[in-house]
Amino acid sequence: MNDLLISIVLPVYNQDDHISDVLERYIEALEVISHPYEMIVVVNGSADNSLSKCRSLEQVHKSLRVLDSLDKGWGLSVRKGLAEAKGDLLCYTNSARTHPEELVKLIKYGINNQDSVILANRKNRQSSLRQIGSILYNLESRYFFNLYTWDINGTPKIFPKNFEKLLKLTRDDDLIDLEFNIICHSEGYPILEVPTFTSERSGGESTTNFLTAYRMYSRVFKLWLKQKKK
């Protein structure tokens, strides 16, 4: 069905040194998709020129829409983008570390499996330390919430719009990906994990460090306690 509309949500935070190139590469790669798409760029609390760079491209590409969010937060920007999405197939991903070809690959999986959630399963990390940290986070999440996916935070994430509970995400922080997986599990949404292998970032530096990792581990436990009390 060529009338299937695909919505791609891209949070952007302090990426003015590379975001124009990233978006141009996405647009070029998406030419192979035989369906219309919209790319919703959510600039969230950036202190650089990310917004103006994205606005300039918005004037050139009709498929591009730019939202300005004054408040920071990965989860908040994802939720704002999904709230504006008009597509039948919805996607959100990390614009700093998602390779264009892998974005297209997972979207194709979504097109061919419109009754399932498509999740990226990253096979490579930038360092052994990040690999270990990710394994620990995923094991913790799997244990407390009885999940069976192996890359909780992996993106792209793609799902059909009729999986309505995924449009009612509540987290403003990094735990939105865990909340996403918990909803999939509780609602019985079928999940297809697709391996991805690119580990390099398009630009900038990861904001994850020992302190942010500790906070994430702690928030997972607190979320489990909160749900247990319900």
Summary of the structure (lengths in Angstrom):
residues: 230
radius of gyration: 16.8
end to end distance: 42.7
largest distance: 51.0
contacts: 730
relative contact order: 0.17
helix: 44%
strand: 18%
